Amino acid sequence: MTIMTQENNAIHWREVIEYAPTGIKSKILLEDRTCQYILMSLSLGKAIAEHINPRNATVNVIEGQGLFTLAGKEISLESGMFIFIPANTPHAIQSSTELTFLLTLSEQLT
C-alpha cells in the first residue's frame, strides 16, 4: 500500500515520519513502473548491513545523523545530504541519532 496517489500528491514530513523503538520503519510513498519512493526511519544506533541493489538509488536525508558507506568510502550523513548510489554498488548505513531519509529506487542509467 502506498501513502500517496494521483489525487493525494502532497504530504508533510511531520505527518508521516515515525520511529520504531529499536528498529527500522519503511513506508512506500509512491511507486510506478520506473521508480519507487520509500521513506526510511532508523532508530538510534540502528544499522542496515552492507548490500547491493540492482537498481540505481538516491538517499535524501530529511533529519538526523549517521554514517553511510558507499563502495568502502564513508560519508557523514546530516539533514540536507543527497547521495547517488549506482546500481550494484555495495553500501551500508548506520544511524547515530534517529535518522530519516527518502530512498528512491529507479531504473539503471543506460
PyMOL commands that set and color helices and strands:
alter all, ss='L'
color gray80, all
select helices_A, chain A and resi 13-16
alter helices_A, ss='H'
color red, helices_A
select strands_A, chain A and resi 24-31+35-42+47-51+56-63+66-70+73-77+82-85+91-95+99-106
alter strands_A, ss='S'
color yellow, strands_A
deselect
rebuild
show_as cartoon
